[in-house]
Amino acid sequence: MKSPRLPLCLLLFYAACLLHAQTLCQFKDADIIIPEAAPGIVRLAAEELQKHLSKLTGGEFPIGKGGKHEFSLVLGNAPQNQALDFDLDSLPRDGFFILATEKSIHIVGRDKPATQKANLFHLLYDCQDRATLLGAYEFLEQQGIRWPAPGEINTYFPNKTMLACPIGLQRHQPVFTDRMGCEYYNFMQKYRDSAEYVKSNDEALLWGLRLKLSGRTSAIGCHTEQFLKLWEVWKDHPERFQLMKNGERNFKYLCWTDPAVEEIWYRCADAFFSGKKPEAAGLPHLASWRGQNSRREFFIDPMDHGSQNDGRCRCQRCDEFRRKHPCPDDTELVWKVIASVAERIRDKHPGKLIATLVYPPKHHFPTTVKLPDNIAVRLCLPGAKTAALPQRLKGELQRIKEWSDILGKDQVPLWTYQCEIHGRKLPGPPEVYPGLFASYLQHIRPLAAGVFNEIHALSHTYRNMDMYIQARLMWNPDRDLNTELKEYFEVYYGTQAGPLLQVLFQRFEENWIRYWRRVTPDTSEMEKVGLALDGQVLKKIVWSEIYTTAEMQHIDDTLKQAEVLSAGNSEHLRRVRMLRPWMFDIMKEERNEVMHLRDLCPDIDVFSCPWEQTKAIPLVNASRLTQGSLQPSTCQIRVDNGQLQIRVKANEPTPDKTLSDPKRPSGDHSLWRDNVLEFFFFADDTLTQVMVNDLGAWTCRRVHSKQVIWEPLPGTEVKMEKTGNGFLCELSVPRTSFPGDPLLFNVTRSRRVKDSLEENSTLSPGSKLGNWHNPESFARLLFKP
């Protein structure tokens, strides 16, 4: 099926079709013809056509060799398509042909030849040749079928009984090669409202395929430095790790000017491309090449930075390099290693690539390092929201152009972010902006290969519309946005409630733009990425200035009106009603935590008395979207002989299934990952956090003016003992450690045991998962005589 041009036989066949007066082929029943040993992808395409078309028309669509019906749908490399000699080599990835004649429709593209049943994860994320399947979805779209949300229950079928297709040849291909989606494979685990949409993750994966997403293309991965776990083999070489500003070594970050660092990256890439295991590179502690997602690329990328660590080594050698190669971050320093490894790999493994992210601490374009031709990059940028700020957009586009001018637009995919919720920085307000996304695509169209837009929210209901519209626009950004939105809302919510909800979601976008312009400086200086204000300030701005009491009332009234309008259709009504628990109620709860947080936090009287006379206060659910019972825990607080004493009794029916690491000693900074209790005190502008796991290991962390100190308070005592139905923990600290009255305090429990979902509970109802370090959410201890 290979040819440098459209063959003469196909041209003559096409011309003969056009000689007929009929311009449409129309049918109700058809044979779906596939080859005898059909690839799994082609068989899936046939099954998808059969399922949708039979439901649409009520007709018959048997899969096989044909002969039952006058009309036929011919898929993939069936003999009838091979005879037409389609020029598949002229098609880009995900491109396909649809040829319609009076009696047949031919859908064909490049397909992986494997005949086993298609794996949906592989098809969505890793399979490059699955174009006939995408062609089948295009044909279904042309019949008016839509998939506005994941799940079979949400498929839209128009009211028609005959199928129609214009006679002639159609050539289809996406405008953007890179069109990745977010969180399809773990949909059921990620979103609490997932059961409202699907019964399994496969349905979510199928949604991504039906939207014709691309899966993983180039430079897919991140922060692979962490996956090497070099602290396991370099215990005697602390000089190979980051020297922090305080003079200590951090074994999670490398010193990128140490010669051993470049050498280990080269040995890893060489072993990977040679088909060897990590042990061959000197890493016997690794079982596999975690973080490497393509056999053609090896990903070299620094560990992610954070508010407490920018990832940059301050040793004398690194500082000297920076003086010789000035740069706002460590772009030149890290790229020196990556480029050197790439050059060595190019000679030994031709055709293989070294991939990395353009992301802090190497967010700039390198000017002192010559880039070899075997590198692959993905630019990490704020993305569509910058379309609301002209100067920021200008700076972002210039950053893309720098790389595009060197590598070519088809080699510059983007990683953008629609997730201000990350780390609970700004949860609750809808981060909805299809208009900005449509505008952004037009700006990057001549510069980039496409976008992986990382979109997160507190529920899938928040993000469903954006994900659907984004997928359609990434395939074809010339689609009219207003037409797409009108269709989405009317198809999904019905012609009665749909227009009203379209106006509401447009208001959500306008509100987001107001907020974004309010808090974000419009500057082209790309190093000023992110918001200048901390999360607590941002939350107060959005809930007091944007989503005011009047605005929240307007949303409430709109949803009530939409429910009335959709009452005549049970499915439309169900979808409309989902907006209340999975969006509006969440918004109200988040707003209440900010605007009325103090009202949620109790005052607790603390006396000097025996434990038997001390009130046992139950811990309550700390997860916003998790309902159901928790394993009970209680907290008692008293003062005795100058010591503030806290006792927690925790019920645990399966102590042998604890996920606490038995090798983790007291003082370990990662104790928070265990089956753990955390005690929080805030006094004298200092946050003190004591973590105790169920095995008795504990550590203490103090934060003052963003400086973190890991050391126990003098006079602190911790006791942990097993009980008949759980464990009892007692923490004793000198009362003088926390001057002032009242004292802000909280205790939380993270129950992590095998075969159970994680449970999180808290003493103060104002403290929820994600804001445990916020003293404003703590209880107040009032000390009594």
ABEGO torsion letter per residue (X at the ends): XBBABBBAAAAAAAAAAAABABABBBBABBBBBBBABBBAAAAAAAAAAAAAAAAAAGBBBBBEAEGABABBBBBEABAAAAAAGBBAAABBBGBBBBBBBAABBBBBBBBBABABBBBAAAAAAABABAAAAAAAAAAAAAAGBBBABBEAAABBBBBBABBBBBBEBBBBBBABABBBBBGAAAAAAABAAAAAABABAAAAAAAAAAAGBAEBBBGBEBGAAAAAGAAAAAAABAAABBBBAAGBBBAABBBAABAAAAAAAAAAAAAAAAGBBAAAAGBAABABBBGBABAABBBBBBBBBBAABAGBBABAAAAAAAAABBBABAAAAAAAAAAAAAAAAAAABBGBBBBBBBBOABABBBAABBBBAABBBBBBBAEAAAAABAAAAAAAAAAAAAAAAAAEAAABBBBBBBBAABGGABBGBBBBBAAAAAAAAAAAAAABAEBBBBBBBABAAAAAAAAAAAAAAAABAABBAAAAAAAAAAAAAEAAAAAAAAAAAAAAAAAAAAAAAAABBBBABAABBEBABBAAAAAAAAAAAABBAAAAAAAAAAAAAAAAAAAABAAAAAAAAAAAAAAAAAAAAAAAAAAAAAAABBBBBBBBBBAAABBBBBBBBABAABBEBBBBBBBBBBBBGGBBBBBBBBBBABAAABABBAABBBGBAAAAABBBBBBBBBBGGBBBBBBBBAAGBBBBBBBBGGBBBBBBBBGBBBBBBBBAAEBBBBBBBBAAABBEOBBBBBBBBBBBBBGBBBBBBBABAABBBGAAABAAABBBBBBBX
